[in-house]
Amino acid sequence: MERAIFSTDLPLPLFKRGKVRDIYELEGHLLFVATDRLSAFDVVLPTPIPYKGKVLTALSLFWFDYLKDIIPNHIRSFPLPSSLDPYLPILEGRYIIGVKTQPIPVECVVRGYLFGSAWKEYQEKGEVSGVKLPRGLKLAEKLPSPIFTPATKAETGHDVNISFGEMEDIVGRETSQFLVEKSLALYKKASTYAESRGVIIADTKFEFGWHEGKIILIDEVLTPDSSRFWDAQLYKPGENQPSFDKQFVRDYLESINWDKAPPAPPLPFNVVEGTMQRYLEAYRRLTGREDLQ
């Protein structure tokens, strides 16, 4: 098994260390390095998942290219400086170079199926983020049409679901309408493709930023970290679904009654192995490739 990378220390100015990515300044751009850290319930776990960072990077690059006709993205390509040559064994397959943007402080969540926090809110209110839904829907049921359910981004702690009106208060009406339109278009194109590969994208989140006066797609896109991927052949509404994402970890953490506050408990070997295989399967199914390099 490949050695997992929990953190990096490159000879570059550190821009930010996120839950999963270490981000560095690089020649006026940003160097995003995907580690094998995993967060659940918005807490970084102490146990890394081998290959995870490579899966996130490869899938993001695949989707950024596939969806570039809908909206431009932050990806740029140029050779790394020679000062990073000693670090190439760590960086290979894990990095993305992106332009600097002014991130829009809203998570753009699109849901095609009723699950997770949306299911809980639907049971309580019959709606999700202010969107009224038909009565009598089951857990994991496909929605009549995908819905946009924004959330506020949190540096620490849990993201908070908000209504479209609250989103307008944060970023303005015109920007909000643009983000809804683009998020739904991205989800529809991606989910149609994914279903042809035997994968249901139950929900996902997109992030956007301002660059040179235009809104572009940033961060990661349609990975097992940012999305729920289900096996289309085994899909059955009304129950939990076999998945290719970190739901496997969430289910384990729920089973041990962790209070979801730091510090997080370590993961046992079988959970690490099971999560790794699910991430690799998501990559294989969606790209049709076996090699991560």
Secondary structure by P-SEA (a helix, b strand, c coil): cccccccccccccccccccccbbbbcccbbbbbbccccccccccccccccaaaaaaaaaaaaaaaaacccccccbbbbbcccccccccccccccbbbbcccccccccccccccccaaaaaaaacccccccccccccccccccccbbbbbbbbbbcccbbbbbcaaaaaaaccaaaaaaaaaaaaaaaaaaaaaaaaaccccccbbbbbbbcccbbbbccccccccccccccccccccccccccccaaaaaaaaaaacccccccbbbbcaaaaaaaaaaaaaaaaaaccccccc
